Amino acid sequence: MRIVRARIDAVGAPYPRPLFYRDPPATTNTAVVVTLEEAGGALGFGYAPTFGFGTAALRTLIDEDLAPLLAGIDLVAVDDGVRLMADAAGIAGRPAGMARQGIAILEMALWDLAGHLAGMALHALWGQPTGAVRAYASGGWRYLPVEDLAQRARSWARDGFKGVKLQVGLSPAEDLARLRSVRDAVGPEVQIMLDANQRIPADLVLEWGRALAPHHPAWLEEPIPADDHRRMALLRAASAIPIAGGESESEPSGLEDLLERDAVDVIQPDIHRAGLGAARAVRTRASQTSTSVSPHMAHEVSVHVLSGVAGDGWLEYFDWFEDWWESPVLPTAGHVTPATGTGHGLRLRPGWLEAHRI
């Protein structure tokens, strides 16, 4: 494939409802979106949310430093383009963080383009069958009043989700009360995932977990600093609750290190941060271990990674982007099935970009 044109935009749109992952709540969903045009006219689309941080900087980085590297070059494989960008970014040090996120957005667009050129859906291009993947509903924010939290969980269960996620990390007593309320709301058949967002003191995390364990959480996500893989491995070996992590890793080597150390029961690659190639490598590597793969966010595209080979993995579902797409990828009875057209299947609605460009 030969890239002849790239369009990179920063965008912002209201969330369907305020997000209470912080105080005060977030109201605007910001992202960077990219469209690559191939010499024959085919288009590839990539995007990543920025949560209101560094949006313009990321757009500029892609526009001025990364996308020009792909211009006019005959790429035999998407991985060639990823290596080219990572090598160039390495002049400033290991291409973690924003540099890796920019590469991941362009990688998504390149894979989408490869699917269109081959006339295949992304998962089919990778040799995987089309299969529905179970999803859990996410958004049980720690700042929500407990009554609202229980009501939201009850609504998700009525919609057919067999898993729901709530944030913890307030105090053992408060977390226990909130978990108990959600368990009462959804019943024993729905799994409950817990996300601590690295907020639990390392010397308290085992005791904290034992307090929550009687309500059988599916996992406890990032209870301690996510980059402390050594301590995460020790915690996982002693924890009363399965440990999840990996969403904060932007380098493929960080995800591999978690697996090498046997540091998590559930690994959560984020395709917006580490890229699709890293997520696929994690899925392949984890299949040789007892670790399950449950990608962080991006269910619309992550479903291609797990389609037909999901094992006991989950997708994380948020409804933040449904009104962005021409053809939203919506759960049915708590499961997500990948788009079966060509590429990954996402396109912005006509006129949406013009109305929401920053």
GIKA-V307558 format. One record per residue. RES is the residue in one letter. SS is DSSP state (H for helix, E for strand, C for the rest). Layout:
# GIKA-V307558
res: (RES,RES)
ss: (SS,SS)
This chain:
# GIKA-V307558
res: (M,R,I,V,R,A,R,I,D,A,V,G,A,P,Y,P,R,P,L,F,Y,R,D,P,P,A,T,T,N,T,A,V,V,V,T,L,E,E,A,G,G,A,L,G,F,G,Y,A,P,T,F,G,F,G,T,A,A,L,R,T,L,I,D,E,D,L,A,P,L,L,A,G,I,D,L,V,A,V,D,D,G,V,R,L,M,A,D,A,A,G,I,A,G,R,P,A,G,M,A,R,Q,G,I,A,I,L,E,M,A,L,W,D,L,A,G,H,L,A,G,M,A,L,H,A,L,W,G,Q,P,T,G,A,V,R,A,Y,A,S,G,G,W,R,Y,L,P,V,E,D,L,A,Q,R,A,R,S,W,A,R,D,G,F,K,G,V,K,L,Q,V,G,L,S,P,A,E,D,L,A,R,L,R,S,V,R,D,A,V,G,P,E,V,Q,I,M,L,D,A,N,Q,R,I,P,A,D,L,V,L,E,W,G,R,A,L,A,P,H,H,P,A,W,L,E,E,P,I,P,A,D,D,H,R,R,M,A,L,L,R,A,A,S,A,I,P,I,A,G,G,E,S,E,S,E,P,S,G,L,E,D,L,L,E,R,D,A,V,D,V,I,Q,P,D,I,H,R,A,G,L,G,A,A,R,A,V,R,T,R,A,S,Q,T,S,T,S,V,S,P,H,M,A,H,E,V,S,V,H,V,L,S,G,V,A,G,D,G,W,L,E,Y,F,D,W,F,E,D,W,W,E,S,P,V,L,P,T,A,G,H,V,T,P,A,T,G,T,G,H,G,L,R,L,R,P,G,W,L,E,A,H,R,I)
ss: (C,E,E,E,E,E,E,E,E,E,E,E,E,E,E,E,E,E,E,C,C,C,C,C,C,E,E,E,E,E,E,E,E,E,E,E,E,E,C,C,C,C,E,E,E,E,E,E,E,C,C,C,C,C,H,H,H,H,H,H,H,H,H,H,H,H,H,H,H,H,E,C,C,E,C,C,C,H,H,H,H,H,H,H,H,H,H,H,H,H,H,H,C,C,C,C,H,H,H,H,H,H,H,H,H,H,H,H,H,H,H,H,H,H,H,H,H,H,C,C,E,H,H,H,H,C,C,C,C,C,C,E,E,E,E,E,E,E,E,E,C,C,C,C,C,H,H,H,H,H,H,H,H,H,H,H,H,H,C,C,C,C,E,E,E,E,E,C,C,C,C,H,H,H,H,H,H,H,H,H,H,H,H,H,H,H,C,C,C,C,E,E,E,E,E,C,C,C,C,C,C,C,C,C,H,H,H,H,H,H,H,H,H,C,C,C,C,C,E,E,E,C,C,C,C,C,C,C,H,H,H,H,H,H,H,H,H,H,C,C,C,C,E,E,E,C,C,C,C,C,C,H,H,H,H,H,H,H,H,H,C,C,C,C,C,E,E,C,C,C,C,C,C,C,C,H,H,H,H,H,H,H,H,H,H,H,C,C,C,C,C,E,E,C,C,C,C,C,H,H,H,H,H,H,H,H,C,C,C,C,C,C,C,C,E,E,E,C,C,C,C,C,C,C,E,C,C,C,C,C,C,E,C,C,E,E,E,C,C,C,C,C,E,C,C,C,C,E,C,C,C,H,H,H,H,H,E,C)
